[in-house]
Amino acid sequence: MLGGGGLVGANVYASATEDAGTDSAQPLSSPAGTIDCPDVGDKLTDVPEAAKEDVAKELALLDQQIADAYQRLTEAAQAIQQDPGFADNAIMKPLKEKRGATIERIAIAVDRTGDRPEGLDGLADCTLRAPEADSGDQANGGDQANGADGQDGAQDNGGDGQNDAGEGGEQQGDGAQNGNGGQAGNGPVAADYQDIKSVQPNVQNPALSSDASRGTFATSCGVNENGLFNSDNVIVAPGVSNGAHHFHDYIGNQSNDAFASDEDLANAETSCVNQDDKSTYYWPVIRLQNGSQEQDANSPGGGIEGNAGEIVTPKEVTLNFVGSPRSKVTEMPRLLRIITGDAKAFINGTANANASWSCTGFEDRQLKDKYPLCPQGSDVVRTFKFQSCWDGTNIDSANHRTHVAFAAADGSCANGFKAIPQLVQRIVYDVNAPSLQDGGKTTPLFAVDSFPEQLHKPVTDHGDFINVFSEDLMSEMVDCINAGRKCGAGADEGGDPGQEEPTEEPTQAPTTPPADDDKPEPGNGGNEQTDPPATEDPATEEPATEDPATEDPATEAPSNDDPGDEAPADDPANDDKPTLSSTVAPKSDGTPSAAAGDDQAQGGSGDDENAGGAAAQTQPPGDDTEDSLGTKPQAVGGNLAETGTTLWPAAAGAVLLMGGLLVLIRARRSAR
């Protein structure tokens, strides 16, 4: 998300798998290429407070310059085919001059109140590379993606499919060009997807020490039912409209935009059930490349910059704060800012990439650089595990990274950093696996919003968080986690794979992928535990308990246990698995979530966004699902009046019967 980096893939960039023999694909072979610019923001490790605002604006300008160059490169595709020198003279040289002037202003701003940064002068020049330089990136998913159900040969046919998808000009109506996938022509492509069943389980958990903080604190803030979007980023580009160049979903704090001050955030409304959590949680939206025009279709950050299609509202969002496998945790400072992942990882490399992708029922298999192709009945899951070590002093840093860090492989914090509660954010989407053979015409491609030059690559996914918990609630969170308890809104609701089984308790997941006819239902859960995940990289650390169970939940008899302890009806876990602590975001259809009756959840609004309101239900989750005999699960509980209403007819009948017997006996005695 940091300023200055850019990799421009023109719309005329053809996937390495396209059929150059067809007439329609011929224009796609133009070597318009890519633009690779050094990331200036990542080199700035010390910016004086007085210079931060000016530096942020200049970094945002570097991003805008790259976006403009991308646009010119796209528009000049035909001219570049005819004259390869055109791109260098008309695009690359002007870009270098503009970047040089902007970088000099950054150096001057820092020099006014501190030491002039060294080494920035050499960051102005960008490199134009031919498409072939990135063909491996486009094609390296071929073998993986070919493992998808019904997707065999998708890479071989990718040319025609992507050409079809590129005809998004017909869908979108804004002249989107052929050849690079997606309705806006700048990705995604078939090689960006992989069948989740072709991935081997890759989750590992380090051992927990005796000092581990094993608790979990959940907060429930909805799924952005309010439709709060913008293309700003108040962390990276404060005071700059469209600083992100892509749309963000926002939950929690309702006042987050580029111009929000700390006071604005502290005084804002919140979508969280617990009103003392005014934190802001945001991430790039997911879109279906289906030709739909959203509110930003003709706006910067939206269609103008290649972010086109229908925005998908998450089906579920869980937000859990977990402890450290090595030590107790300390309180987060108020207004701490954390960015996880790298919005420019397609160019910068994967050193800071941290999002992971999977499917419900398969969350012991995580992808970092591919979107998952999920089997029918399984939902797409994206997971962020935020940094959990803090330097003990700063709420932000010049490059927005060095004040926080990931724990080491054993879960410990290095360099004197302190362990803080780790935010584990899990977002579930009800989207179908796209039809790669025809470029998403039958079933549309899906992808995250991105900077226009990042081509919607899954590795560029990222999440942002600003801590605006009240001090009392943060203290409560830390006490809960350190004491090994489960607390917070929705803490006892089942099915959050963000929590992992500790290594000292073996998991119960199957060791082989499920068969096609044994597909999980959406929203399946896992095993309950009291120990937090011990490692940081979501690409390798999701729980090994998410494979679909071998039993069909529709054939299992309903439990007569307390509904607060029962797994949701859409959880295909085995009966012998306890439910997993989680926070289940409000459902879009208004159906209340199952609750354990914890009174913290009852501070919500009282509508279907209030997870605590579900505590009043007398039927367990899934009471609409019939079992194999056609009967519904029996309600559990009920008050004395309800019980009397059920029993009084039987009691009355018994009294009448006894009375009749007495009359008969007396009549016989009188007759004698």
N, C-alpha and C positions, 0 to 999 in steps of 0.2 A: 504494500500500500504506500510505499515511500516514493517520493518524487524522483523523477529523472530517468527511470528505466523505461525502455520501450522496445518491443519487438513487433514490427508491423508486417502482418501477412496480408497482402493485397487480396481483393476479392477474386482476382484472376489466378491466384495461387491454386494449382491443381493438386489434389491428393496424389501420392505416389501410386495409388491403386487405380487411378482413373484410366479409362480406355481411350488412349490418344488416337485410336484408329477411327473413331466416329467423327463425323463432321461437327456435331455439337460440342465435342470435347476439344477440338483443335484450338480455339481461342484460349482454352484454359492452360495451355502449356507455356504461356508467356512467362519469361523469367523476370517478372516485375520484382519479385524477391521480398526480402524482409529487412527491417531496419533494427539494428541492435545498438542501443545507447546505454552507456554506463549509468548506474543508479546513484545519483548524487546524494539523495537523502540518506542512503545507507552509510555514506562516508562521513556524515556529520555526527560526531559523537559528543560534542560539547558546544552548545549554543547558549550564550548568555540570555537570561530571562528577558532583558530589554530588547533583544533582537529576535525573539521567537516568532512574533507576529509577522514581521517582515520576511523572515526566512520561510515561514510556512506559505506565504503568498507567492514567493518566488518559486518554491518547489512545485506548487500547484500550477504555476505558469509553465514550468518545464513539461508537466504532464499534458497541458493544453497544446503546447508546441508539437509534441509527438502525435497527439490525436489529429492535429491539423495536417501534419506530414502524411499520416496514414490516409486521410481523406484525399489529399492531392495524389498520392501514389495510386490509389484506387481509380481516381478519375483519369489518370494519365496512362492507364494500362495499354491502350492501343498505341499511344505515342512511344512508349517504352519498347514495345515490340518492334517498332520501325527504327528506333534509334536508341540503343542501350545507353548511350551517354546522356540521354535526356534526363534520366532520374538523378544522376550525379549533379548535373548542372542546375536543374530546375528545382530539385527537392533537397538533396543532401547538403549542398554547400550553404543554401539559405538557412537550413536547420542548424548547422554548426554555428553560423554567425549569431543566430538568435540565442542559442544555448550558451554560447560564450559570454554574451552580454548579460544574460540572466545569472549565470554562475558568478560573474564578477560582482554583481549587485549583492549576491549572497555573501561573498567574501567581505565586501565593504561593510555590510550590516553587522557581521560578527566582529569585525575589526574595530568598530566604534566603541564597543564596551568590553572587548576581550582580545584574545590572540587570533590573528588572521589564520584561518584554516589552511593547512598545507595540502598540496596535491590535487586541488580542485581544477586547476587550469587544464589538465589533460583529460577532463571528463566531457569536454564539449563535443568532441568528434564522435560521430556514429558511423557504423559500418553497414553498407548495403550488401546483403548476401543473396545469392541466387536461391530459388526455392529448393533446389536439390540439397542445399545445406541442411534443410530441416525435414527432408523427406523421410529420414529414419524416424523422426518423432511422429510423423503422420502414420508411418507404416508399421511401427514396432508393436502395435497392438493387434496386428493381423492374426497371428496364431491364437492369441488369447480370445479375441472377439469371435473368431470362427468357432469357438466352443459353445457359442450360445445356441439355445434351442431354436431350430428353424433359421439360424443365421449363417449356416455354412455357406461359404462363398461370398459373404457380404463384402469382404475386402476386394475380391476379384471384381465384383460388380459395383464397387464403390463409385467408379467414375460416373456411370449412368445414374446411380442413386443420388449422388451429390449434385449432379447436373440438374436432376429433377428438383432437388431441394433448393438449388440455387435459383430456380424459377420462382422464387419468393416474390419477384417483382409482380407476378400475377396475383399472389396472395396479398402481399403487403401494399402493392400499388405505389411503391416509391422507387421502382427501378432497381431493386436488389439484383445483384449480378450473379451469374452462374459460377459454380466450381469450388467453393470452399465450405459447403455445408451450411445448414441453417437458413432461415428465411431472409436474413440480412446479408448473407454471403460471406460472413467472417467466422464461420464455425458454429456449432461443432461438426465433426466429421465422424465417419463410421469407426475409425481407429480409436476414438475417444471412449469407446464403450467396451465392456467385458462382461461375459456371462459370470455371474457370481458363483455358479456351481463349478466353474473351472478353477476357482481359487482354492488353494489348500488352507486349512486353518492356520492362522499366523499370529495368534494372540498369546503373549507370554506375560506372566505376572511374577515379579520378584517376591521373595519371601518377606513376611512381615516381622519386624522386630518386636520385642516386648514393649517398647515405648511407642508403638504405632498408635496413631489417632484413628479410630475405627468407625466413627460415627458418620452420619449423613444428614445434611440439612437441605430440605427441598423448598423451592419457591415456585409458585405457579402464576404465570403472567399472560396466559392466553396464547393465541396463534396469529396475532395481528388481525383480529376481527374488525378493528377500527380502521383498517386500511391506511395505516400511517406509513408513507413512503417518501423518500427523497433521494437525490443523487449527491448529497453532501457527505462530508465526514468531519465531524467536529473535532476529532482527535488529531488527524493528520493535516487537515486543511481548515482550521478555524477561520471564520469570516470570509470564506470563499464559496460561492454558490457553485454547485456541480463539481466539487472537489474530488468526488469519487469517480465520476464519469460512468456510473452505473447505479441502478436503483437498489436501495436497501429496504428490507423489512425491519420494522421496529416493534419491539414489545417492551413492556415495563414503562419507563419514562415517556410521557407523551409530549414533551417539549423539545425533543432533540432535533436540531437542525444546525447548519453551519454557524449560526449566530448565537447559539445558546450559551449563556454564561454559566458559571458554577452556581450562581444564585438562581438562575432560571431552572436549572436541573433540580436544585434542592426544593424549589417551591412548586414543582410541576405536579400534575395529576399522574397517576400510575395505573396500568392495567393489571398489576399484580394483586392477587387475593389479599396478601398481607400489605396493607397500605404503608407500612414502614419500610417497604422495599420500593424505592423510587429509582433503583438502578436502571440503566439503559442497556439493552441487549439488542444488537443488530447485526445483520449479515446480508450478503447479496441475495436478491430474489432468485427463484427458479422460474424459468419460462418454458412453455411449450411452443415449439416452432410450428405453429398451426395457422399462421396467417392472421390471427386476431390482432386488432389494434387496441392497445391500452391507452391510458390517459397520457403517457409520455411518448406516443408513437412519433410525434413530430417535434420532440424536445431534446435538448442536450441531455446526455445521460441515458436517453431512451433510444428510439428508433434512429435518430440522427447519428448516433455513435454505435450502431450495430446491435443494440439490445432491444430485440423485437420479439413479439409473440405474447401469448396469454400468461399472465403472472399466476402462479399456483400458490394458493394459500395452504400452509402446512396443515396436515391432518392432526398432528400432535407435536407439542414441544415440551420437553422435560428439562428442567434446570436443577441440577443437584450440585451442592458443594460438599466435597469429600475431603478426608484427611490425608495425612502423610504416612507411608508405610514405615518410616524411620523415627518419627518424633511427633510431639504435639504440635499443633498449629497456633499461630498468633493472629491477631485481628488484622484484617486488611485496613489500610488507612482510607479514610473517607475521600472520595473522588479519585481513587486509584484508577488509572487507565491501563487497559491491557488489550493489545491486538495479538491475535493468534493466527498463524498462516501468513501467506504472502500473496497479495493480489497480483504481483508481477513475477511469480515463480516460473512462468514459462520462459522468461529471459534470465532472471536472477539465479536460477537453479533451485534445487529443493531444500537448501539448508534451512530455510525458515518455513517451508511448507508444513502444514499441520492439520489440515482437514482430512477426514477419511470418509469413505463411502461404502455402504453395504446394503443389505436387504433384511427385513424382518425375518427371523428364522435362520439367518446365516451370519449373525454378527460376530462370530468368532473368525470371520474372514473379512479383512478390511482392505480396501483399495485406496491408494493415494493419488494416482495419476490417471484413473479411469472412472467413468460413470458405470454403475452396476446395471446389468441386465437381470432383472428379478423375475422369477417364475410367477405364473399366475397365482394370485392370492397373496403375494408378498409385496410389501411396500418398500420404497426407496428410503434409506436412512443416511443422513449426513451427520457426522459427529465432530464436535470440537472439544478437545481437552486443553484448557488454558494453562498458561504457565503458573507454577505453584510455588516458586521461590522469589522472594522480594528483597531488595537491597537494604531495607530497613529505614530508608530516608526519603526517597523520591516517589512522587505519584506519577511521574512521567519522565521521559528522557528525550534527548534531541532526535534520536532515530526511532523513538517509541518502543524500544526493545530492551535496552541495556539495564533498565531499572528492575526488570523482572527476568526470570530465567526458568528453564525447564529443569526438573530434578535429574540427577544422574541415574544411571541404569539401575542402581540399587535403591532409588527413591530419595536419596539424600540431597541436600542443598549445599553447593560448594561456595567458596569465596566469601564466607561469612554471611551469606544470604539466609533469610529466615523462611521457614515453611509457613505458608498461608493456605486457607481453604482453597481447594482447586475446583473451579467451575467446570463441570462436565455438561455440555449442552448437546442435546440430541433432538434432531428435527426429522419428522417422518412425513413423507409425501405419498399420496395415493396417485401414482402415475404408472402407466404401463410401459413395458419394455418397448422401445421404438422399433419400427421396421427398418432395419439398416439396408435391406436389399433395394428398396426404392427411395432411399434418402429421407425416410420419415413421412412419405406421402400417406401411407395407410395408417400408421400410428406415429404421431409426431415425435421428433427428437425433443429431448429436454436438456437444459443446460443452465448453469449459473450465469448471471450477469457478470460482465468483466469490463476492464478497460478495453477500448476497441481493438487495440493491437495485441491483446492477449488471447484472442481467438476462442474465448469461452472454454478454455482448458480446465478440467476439473482440479488440476493441481494448483490453480490460482485461487481456489476457494479460501475464505477467511472469515473470521468473526471478531466482533468488537464488544467491549464491556467497560462500563464506567460504574464504579461502586458508589451508589447513593443509598445504601442501607443506613438506617438510623444507628446511632452508636449503641443503643440498647439492644437492637435486634442483631447487630454484628457480634456483640458480646454473647448473646444467647446462642448464636450460631457456633461460635468457637467453643463454648462450654459443652454444647451438645456433641460436637464432633470429637472433642477430646475425651468425653465421657463414654464414647462408643454407643450413643443412642441414635435413634431415627427421629428427626423432628422436622417441623415446618409444614407448610400447606401441602397436603397430599402425600405426606411422607409414607403412609402405609398403603398407598394404592399400588397395585402390581404392575410389573411389566416394563421396567426401565433398564434396558441393557447398558445404560451409562455406568451402572455399578457392576463391578467385577467380582468374581469369586476370588477369595484369597487363595494363595498357592498352598496353604496348609490344609485346605479343604478341597478334595478332588472334585472336579466338575463332572456332570452327568451327560454331557453332550455326546451324540453319536460320533463315531470316528470316521464315518464315511458320509459323503453327500447324500441327501435324500433322493429317492427316485422321483421322476416327473409326476407320478400319480400320488405322491406323498408330500404335497406342497403345503406350506404353512398358511394359516389364515393371517390377514393383516393384523398388526399390533400385538404379536405374540410376545410373551414375557420370558422370564428366566428364573434363576434361582435366587432366593432371598439370601442376603448376607449382611454382616455388620461391619465388614472391613472394606475400606476404600480401595480404588485402583492404585497400584503402587508405582506405575510408570506413566510417562507423559505423552508418548507418541501414539495418537489414535490410529495410525496406520498399522500398528502392531500390537495394540493393547486392548482390543475389545474383548468382551467376555467370551469364553469358550462354551457358553451355555445356551447359545441362541439357535442352534440347529433345530429344525422342527422335530417335535417328538414323534414317536412311532404310533401313538394312539390317536384316534380320531376323536376330538372333543365332542363331536355331535353324538357319539355313541356312549358317552360316559354318563352314569347316573348323577343327578345333582347332589351336591354335598349338603348336609344338614348342619354344617359348622356355621359359626358366626360369619355373616357376609363380609365383615371387615377383614376376615382372614382368608377369604376365598379368592382364587385367581380369577381375573376377568374371563367372560365367556369366550372372548376371541383369543385366549391364550391356549395354544396347543400343548402346553407343557404337561408332563406326566403328573399323575395324581400324587406321586410321592415327592414332588418338588414343591417346596414352600414358595410363596410369592416373593418377588423382589421389590425392595423399597424403590419408590419412584415418585415423581411428580407428573401427573397426567394433565396436560393442558386442556382447557374446556373444549368440548366437541362442537364442531360447527353446526351440527344438526340439533343442538339444544339439549341432547340427552345428558343428564347429569352423570358425572364420573362417580365411581364407587369411592366411598370415603370410609375412613376408619373411625369417624366420629371425633377426630381430634379438634379441639375447640379453636386452635389457631386458624384453621381454614375458614372459620365462620365470620371472619372480618371482611369478607368480600362484599360485592354489590348486591347479592341476593338473587341475581338472575342466573342464567346458565353459564356465566363466566365464573360463578362462585363454586369452586370445587368442594367447599365445605358443606354446601347445601345438600349434597348427596347423602349426607349422614342420616337424613330422615327416611331414606328408602327402607322398606321392609323386605324388598326382594334383592337378592344378590345381583351383581353385574351379570348381564347376559340373560335377564329374565324373559326376554323375547325369543330366546332360542329354545326350540323344542328338542327333547331327546329322541332316541330312536324309537320309542314307544308312542311318540306323539304327545307326551305329557310335558308340562312345564315344571321347572324346578319349584319346589315348595317354598313359600315365604317362611322366613325364620323370625321368631320373636312374636310381637303382639302383646297388647296390654290385657289386664284382667277382664275388662268389659268385652273385648273381642273374644276372649276364651269363653266367657259365659254365654255370649251370643251363639257360639258354636255348640255348646254342650246342653243348653236348657231343654231343647226338644227331646233329647234322649232321656234326661232326668224326669221330665213330665211323664213320658211313656212308662218309665219304670214304676213311678208312683201309682199310676192308674192300674197297671198290671197287678201290683201288690194288693191294691184295694179290692180288685175283682176276686183275687184268690181268697181274701179274708171273708168276703160276702158268701162265696161258694161254700167255704168250710162251715160257717155259721148256719147256712141253710140246711146242710146235711145233718148237723147236730140237732136242729129243731125237728127235722123229719123223724129222727130216731125217738 
